[in-house]
Amino acid sequence: MTARARTTAIVAVAFCALTAASLTRAFLDRGPGLAAGAATIVAGVTTILGWRRARVGVTVGALTVAVVTVAAVVLADGAFPGDVVRTVTNGAGDLLTTRWPAAATPTAVGLVVLLGGAAGWLTAAAAARRSLGPTILLPGVALLAVGALLAAPAGPPGSPMLAAMTAAALATLRLAAIARHPDEGPATAGDLRTALSAQRFAALGALALVVAPLAAAPYTAGGERFDPRDSRDDPTNRFDDLSPLTVVEELRKIDPPVPVIQVDGNDVGSWRIAAMNRYDGRAWMAPEVFKPTTLRREDHRPDRTVRVTLRRPIGRWLPVPDGHVLAVDRSVRTEATNAGLLSESAVQSRERYTVSLDDPAAPTRPAAVDPNPKLRPTLSGYEPPLRVRQLASQVIAQAGTDEQRAEAIAQFLRREYRLDEESPAGHSALLIESFLFDTKRGRAEQFIGAYGLLATAAGLPVRLAAGFDVDPGTRTISSDDAVAWAEVAFRGGAWVRFNPVPDSEAPPAGSTDVAAAQPAVTAAPPPVPTTEPRNDPKLDTRKQKRATDERSVPWWLVLAVALPTAAAASYVYAVVALKRRRRAEHLDVPTDERRVVGAFRVCTDRLTDLGIRLQPSSTDRELVAAAAARVEAAGDLHGLAGLASAATYADGAIEPADVEAALATMSAFEIATRPTRWWRRLRLRLSLRSLRSGLPPTRDAASPS
């Protein structure tokens, strides 16, 4: 690649990075767009730097795109390889059917990073192949079109972003024209100044004044922006595919808080979005089966009726007061325990519905859990590991009744663990186990998820719930009122609520000795199946969370650290795998003769990695003699060199005892040449000398050299 072509490629990649970064308008936060911009730069620059030959450059760029995509999915709390495969197969469909603004789910982040990285890779490859016409801008223009579709309600990018993209596009076109000159020399600063000439800016500005209104016309109707995807028969809200626990986290991240529910009617303090009784090791999910049901309208009771206006839809979920629902004035689906309602049709902002409730049941002291197996959580492809089951047994060891067992787990989590809203989000099995046994601090969703696992391991019929907690009589329920809690089923159909989340982020004051802390459990007051009081200090952490979110690490910085780390890890893995394969080619052979020769080849590979240059034309003894002048331990290889020569030239000269002696000599030589300093050992292990210039693999015995 020539100097001017390289300069053109860098400016074109910068244009792609700007268009990728403009995808921030399509999401709730800026992370996915910034990650896509960073991936574009990394993929483009890697392709440019690796372009010695076309095949090498294309391969390096493609591998970089794959690595950054996997890194983005994993950093967004996705599962490998499941969410990575879903990103490639279903990511586009999921994102295109998600109403604006989209949540930063693993598949969404992976898709935009994949698109950005691919655009940077294709742009750099086009410049390297001297496709220096206007087509070099096509990947960036395609990204701009994708952003216009995904972020239609947000309108066009801001003026600074448009100005930067315009400058980059003009500079790319002009540099491409300069690079096509046959008398091409080194790139100069004058080339860039010529590319950014005022006349070209004026021409493009005049064109933009004509084209911009025409381009914006499809996205405006009656003066209001609209999303083209709203024309679908059944648009899916961004919360439909998320765990309700994740929905709570997403709602509480909205800053400033926004109204979610407007209430008119009965004073209600606790609202329910959904219950969760399925866990697959990645997320707690609502029941799998929701059947259409008709809650009779004649059961409406004026004294127990609540009129609800959804200010911000939560997927197709219909939040309802926490109680026994008698009637809803619209078609709904519900699960077996009637703990969550799904609308049959898409839910739009400002939609209204009316809920009628049964009389509240009189509080009773629960005695034993409900033995119905259908009330126990469903574990799909996941089984609590032994250490989780052992911990659950220790926690409930001193509890006498089921009620005390359920409360003991909640007390244990509140006492022994610390609430830390700066911890990574998510409640996968990996995070929960790290929370329980390593960090001992986490978000509220990890306390709730840990309670679900411990209660399941203890044999309790547990489920998790998501909803809102407000003071009774509150008319406007906001996003920062979202909470989650745990419930255990007791006889009589009562689901009793338990709170495992500490009141604040203060360090736990209890002892870490579980057995010693258990006597306090028997004196604990019985749980009350009512809502948490509004003045609970736990609710103050919602405000603290906004401040901690401002200090959270941005996506682009995480990727800037993760990508070099992933590249280094890939290099280490590749070198180690290739060396193991080469060693296996030497030793995993069918005959004794080839095994002896292979043992000698392993030793010569070690000498090559140590920096000894071996001549393939030398005999085995000559190789050892030359190496012994620089490596003292090589003098012990004379006997092995003789065996290797005999195995190569004399058929039937090797006995089983000779093979054992050869392998013993090889092992002793490897130990003798093992460096004492760790960094020298690492350099020796990762050396490429034996792969590049080592002796050829073992030949068949008794064949001439």
Phi, psi and omega in degrees: 000129181284168183297316181289323176297322178295318178297317178299317180297319181296316180293321178295321177294323176298321176298317177298320180296322178294317179293325177293319179295334179291350176291353176302334182293342184272354188236166179294326178231175186275353187305306184300318180295316178295323177296321178295319177297317178296319179296323178299314180296314182298313181295317181294313181294321178298318178296318180295314182292329182270005186274081169265316172229156186302315184295320180294314181298316179297318180295315180299315179297317180296318178296322179296317178300317180296317182295315182293327178293313178298317180298319180295318180296315181294318180293336176273020177069032175270166181261138177253130005262003188303307182290334176293315178296319179296326178300317182285320187274319187238000186300315181296316179297318179298317184287323181288338178259010178260127182288149181289144351275145185279152174277154182278067177284160181303318181291323179293314178297316180299322182293313182292326176293320176299315179296315179296314179297319179295322179295316177296321180295312181294322179296313179297320179294321178295319178294320181294328179275006178064032170273072194261028174270193178300341180296344180294340180270355185301315179301319178294320178296323177297319176297321179297322178293320177299317178297322179297326179286313185288332185241034182303315180296338181278348181080186182288166176300163180294166182301316178300320179293318178297319179296318180294318179294322178298313180299317181295321180294316179297315180297322179296314181296318182291317179296325177296320178294320179295320184292342180279354181293138181292333181269042185294135175233195179298147178294141181234166177295332178296328177300314182292321178296320178296320181296332183257031184294151183295326181298320181290324176297318180297318180296316180293323178298318178298320178295320181296323180298331180275318187280324188303311179299322179294320181290328183277344185302316181296342184260009179232144178208115181064028178084359181242137177288149177220161181265123178304334181288346178294344180284353178293151181295323183224074179296140182257128179285157185294343182270354187296322186264007182262152170297139176305329175297319177292325176301317178300315179297319180295319179296318183286344177280345183292123183224121001287158180301148181240150176294138179247315184229136171250126188247139175220113180137225187300144178285116181234135180258336183233132180238146183243133172268307183196161171251153183234123178228014178238137178220130182243016183091350179244320184202150170277129184234161177292164178306149186286329186253118171241118184257145175300141180215156177240109175272117194298130181289335180291349178276002179298134179234121184303324183283347180233036183248138179234127176261129188241135171241120180277107177283327179222109182299147177244074186063223174259011177289141174249103178299135180227155175302147182285095181180189181274113182277127178267321188207148173222136186273045174199164181287129184223166169242146179217159178264182192301321184268004177058033184264004178199141182241133175247132177288143177292330182244169180296144181259129180251161177299144179073011175288150183235148174206163183238136181240134176246132186249153173282166176298141179295140179288148178292134180300131177233154178277115181292147181246300183231152180288158179289127182281359183298117182295339180290344180271354180277149183294152179261122178256111184262105178071018180220139177229128179305129181294169185301318184291332175290318179294321178294319179297318178299320179296321178293321184294320185264011187299322184264002181273136184266328183241167178297323178300315180291327177295315180296317180288330180298320179295318179296316179297320180299315180293319179294327186274321191262352186233158186246135176283124183219102183286357175270356178292159179300143179283157178120161178220039175292165181300322179297315180293319182295317180292322175297320177297317184288323191244346184242290188283325183057029174210149181183179178283171180299323181295332177285327173297314181295314180297321178295321177299317179300318180290316181295318179294322177296316178296332179276000177085018181266141176283091188250153169215159177253155182223150177234144181183214181225145173240125179220169172291137176306134182097352178295130183266330180243119180258126186258170181295331180280002173271359182292135179218169173225156180207175179245150179224145177236137182273124175248168182302147181092006178079016182268124172262113185262135185272137177231143184244105179269002186270129177300160182288334183207183179270015178293150179298144179298138183265348184280169177284151176277357178277106185296315183297320181289334183274352188290327182305333180292344184291321185293338181267002184289142178291153181294147178292145180254125183282055177232179183279164176289144175294148184294333182274015176299129180301341178302326183292339179292336181294341178296321178289323179295329183297324180299320180292323180289327177298327179293335180265002182291154183285128180291159182299317185295327179289321178299316180293324179298328177276322186286324185294311175300324178296317179295322178296317178296318179296321178296319178298313181300314181298316182296316181295314181298318180295318180294322180290323176295321179295319179295320179296320178295324177297330179283318192256327182275072183235157189280337187247156179295322181299313181292329178292322178295314178297322179296321177298321178293323179293325175300318179293321179292328174296320178297317178298320179296318178294333177281356177102008179275123179273118183254139180267118181300337181280350181282156174284169181299318181292323178294323177298316181293319181297319179293322181287327182296338179292337182245332179238113186299320183295343180293340178297339180280359183265004181299316180296318179295324177296320177296318178297320180296320178294318179296321180293331182280320190252341184243111181289130178080012182274354185255128176257162177305325179295327178294324178295316179298319180295321180295316180293323178294319178296319178299313180297317180296322179293320179296321178292318182294330182261011179283120181297154180274329180277138185297322183289330175288324176297318179295317179297320178295318183292328183260009181292140179262002186300315183291333178283328182274314189231020177287169178294154182296161180301165183300131176270167177298142178297151177067016174256140184293150180287000000 
